[in-house]
Amino acid sequence: MVSEGDAMPTGTSPAGSRGLPLYRRIANDLRRAVNDKVIKPGEALDGENVLQEKYKCSKFTARRAIRVLIDEGLVEPRRGSGTYVRNFPLVVRHGQERLQEDAQGNMSIFDHDAMGREHEVGWISGSIDIPPKDVEKFFGENVQAVIRKRLYRVDGRNVHLAITYLPAYLFPEPKLLEQERVPGGSVWSMLSHLGHNPVKKFEFSSSRMPTQEEAAALGLPQGTPVSVLRRFTFAADEVLIDLTDSLYDATRWIFAYDVSKSAIPMPEKLRELCDNGPRGSLLPEKFFERT
C-alpha cells in the first residue's frame, strides 16, 4: 500500500496529475473515463476493492476518490449495489417560451419543460392558511393564502417540488382551490376569468445544498445540490396574485432565458430580494401533511 502522497504506479495517471494527493489523481482518472464515455451513463464505477488493487492504495483512499465524483454530481451511489454514472437527460426550463405557451393555452408549463418525455404532476395537498412570514410580508399581515403543493416527475424521477401561494381574497370560493382540479381547468384560467390577468412575472434563483427533508423528498443522492427559484406574478394594477417557491434537483435541469428583450421595471417591493434572496428550507416541517 502507498499513502495519499506517494507516487502512483507508472503509467496510471498523466504527468499533469503529479504532486496531487493520490485520491485526487484517482478521481481525475475516473472523471476522465466518465467524460470520455469510457464508463457510460448508467454503468458502474470500479468498486473500492478494484481501485485498491489497481492503484495499490488503501480502501479509505479509494472511497475518498469516489466521494469526489459523488460530490460533483457525476455519479450516484445505490445502496448495496455500487456507484453509477448518472443516466438522465437534462430537463431544459426555458423561462420565456414556457410562459408564452401557457398564456396561449397550447400546453401546460410542465408539458413544455418535459418536451415529450414521460412526465406527471403529483398532487400533495391544498389548504387555506396564513403563509410563512417570508411570504406573508408580500401579501400583507394576516392575509390568508390558498397554498397548493405539487411534486413533478420526469421519466420516473422526482425533479421538482413547488409550493404556490395565492391570496384567498381574490377568489369568491377559495376552498375550490384546495383540490387538485379547479374550475376552468387551471388556476390561471380562474384568475383571468376573475379579471386578474397576469402581466408581470419576476423570478429569483439561487443554489445551495438541500436539507435532509428536501433531499428525501426529491430522492437526491448525498452531495447533490438544489436550485431554488421564487416566482412573483402581478396583475396590471401591480397586485401580487401568485408567489411560487420551487425546488429543483440542480443536476437534472438547465435554466434558459431570453435576455435580448427590454427589461420590465421591477416593483419596489421586490428589490430587496436582489440582496436578500430566499433563504433556508422551502419545505416546512409539515410539508407533506395532507389537509
N, C-alpha and C positions, 0 to 999 in steps of 0.2 A: 504494500500500500504506500501511497505517497500523500503528503499533506497538500492543502489547497495551494500553497505557494510553490510546490515542486514543479519541475518541468513535466510536460506531458510526453507520452510516447512519441517517438519520431514519426512525423507524417500525419499525426492525428488532427492537428489544427494548424491553420495558416500562420505565417510568421507575424502577421499583424496582431495576433492574439497574445503573443509572448509578453510576459510581465503581468498579465491579468491573473486573478485567483483562478484556481482550477475549475471551480463550479461555474464561473463566468465563461470560461473557454468552452466548457461542455454545453452550456446554454447557447452560446454563439453557434456551435455546430448544429444543435437541434433546431435553432431558429432558421438557420440557413437551409436545412433539409426541409423544413415546413414551407418556407417561402419559395424554394425551388421545386416544390411539389414532389420531392423525393419521398416524403411522407405526405400522403394525400389527405384532403379533408375527409374526416370520418375514420381514418386509420389510427392505430395506437402508436404512441411513442415506445421506444425501448423502455422496459421497466428498470427499476433500481438495480436489480441483480445483473442485468445485461450491461448497464452502464458501468457498474463496478468492475466487471471483467474487462470491458473494452478500454476503460481509462485507468485501470489499476488504482481506483480511488475507494474511499470509504462510502458506506451506504448514506451517511449524513451528507456527504458532498454531492452524491447523485441526486438525493432527494432535494437538496437546495437548488441544483441546476434546473430540475423540472419545475420547481416552485417559481423560478424566474419567468418561465413561459406561461404558467398559470396566471401570474400577476399581470402579465402583459396582455392577457386575453386571447392568446393564440391557441391555447389548448384548454381542455376542461377535464377535471378528474371525475371518474364514475366509480362510486363505492363498490369495492370488491371486484372491479373489472380492469382498471388501469387508467391511463391518461390518454385522451384522444384529441386529435386536431379538430377544431371547431368546423362543423359542416352545416352552415346555414347562410344562404344568400342574404345579403343585407336588404333591409326594407328602406326604400327611399321616401322620405317625407318632404314633398315639395310644397313649401309654405303657400305660395300664391295659387298654383294650379289646383290644389285640393280644395281651397276655399271657393274658387270660381266654379268648379264642378258642383259643389254643394249648393251654391247660391242659384245655379241654373237648374237644379233638380235632376241632373243627368245621372249622378251616382252619389253615394254617401262618401263622406270624407275618408272613412276607413277603407271603403272599396277602392278608392283612388290610391291609397297607400299600398294596399296589397297587390294591386295590378294583376289580377287573375290568379294569384296564388290562393290556396285553400286558407280561409280565414273565418273567424267568428267573433262575435262580441258577447261576452258573458256578463249577464246582469248580476250584480252583487246585492244592491239594496237601494231603496229610495226612502227619504224621510223629510220632515219639515222641522227645523230647529234653528237656534241661534248658531251661526257658523263660528269657527275658531277666530280668535282675536285678530290674527293677521289677515283674515278675510273680512271680518265684521267692520274693520276700520274703513273699508271701501264702500260698504253698503249702508253704513250708519249704525249707531249704537242700538242694540236690541232689535234690529230688523231681522225678522225670520227669513230663512232661505230654504228653498227646495234643494235638497242635497242628493245627487244621483251618483252612484259608484258603479264603475264598469271595469271589466278585465278583457283585454284584447289579445287574441291568439292568431298566429300565422304559422301555417304548416305544423300545427300541433304544439307550438311553443308559446308560452306566455311572454309577450313582448312589451306590453304597455298597460299601465294602470291609470285610471282617470277618475277624478272627483270633480263634478260640476256643481257650482253654486248659482242659483237663480233667485232673485228677490221674490219672495212669495206674493208680495202685494201686486205684482204685475199680472197675476192670473186670478180670474173670478173664482175658479175652483182649483186651487193649488194642489189639493190632495190627488187630483188626477195624474199629477206628475210623479207620484210616489211609486207608480208601476212602470214596468219596462216599456210597454207600448202606450203611447199617448194619442189623444185625438188629433187628427190631421196628419198622422204619420211620423212627425218629428217635433222636437222642441222648437226648432227654428221655424217650422210652419205655424205652430201655435203663436209664437212671438209676432210673426209677420201678420197673422190674422188679427191680432190684438193691436196692431199699429206700432209695434216696436221692432221696426226693421233694423237689422244690424248694418251699420255703415262704417264703423272703425274697429279694427282689431289690432291689438298690440301683444307681442309675445316677449317674454324674458326667459332666457335659458341659462343654465349653469350645469356643472358636472361635479360629482362627488362619489364617495363610496356609500353604499346603501346601509341602512340599519339592518339588524338581524331580521326583523319582521318583513321589511321590504324585500330582502334577498330571498326569503322563504316564499313570499307571495309571487315573485317572478321566477322562482326556481333558478336563481343565479348561482353558479359555482363560486367558491371562495375567491376573492380577489377581483371580481367583476364590478366595474364602475357603473353608475347610472347617470342618465341625463335627466335633469329636472326642468320642466317648462311650465310657466304660468301664463295663461292667455286671458286678456281682458277684451270684452266685446261691448261696444257702446252703440246706442241708438242715435238718431240725428240730433236730439237735444242733449247729447253727451251724458245721458243717463246710463249707468252701468247695468247691463241686462244679463251678463254672464261672466263668471270668473271660473276658469277651469284649471286645475292643477293636474299635471301629468308626470308620470314617472316611466322612463324608458330604459330598457337594457341597452346601455351605450355601445355594446359590441355588436348589436344587431340592427342598428339604424344609421342612416345618413340623413342629415338635415340640410335641405337645399332651399335657397331663397333667390328670388329675382331682385337684384339690388340696383337695377338700371332705372327704375321709375322714381319720380319725385316723391319725397317723403311727406307723410301726413303729419301735421302738427300733433304733438303728444299732449294730452290733458295734463294739467299741472299736478293732479293727484297721483299720477304715475311716475313723476320724475324722480321721486325718492328711491324707486326701485332700481334706478340706474346705479346707485351707490349702495343700496341695501336690498339686494335681491332676495328671493325666498330662501329661507334657511331651515335646517332641521328636517325631520322626517315629514313626509306628506301623508303618512299613514298613522292616524291616531290609534290609541290602544284598542279601540273597539271598531276598527275599520271594517272588519268582516262580520260584524253583528247585524243580522237582518232585523229590520223593523216591521 
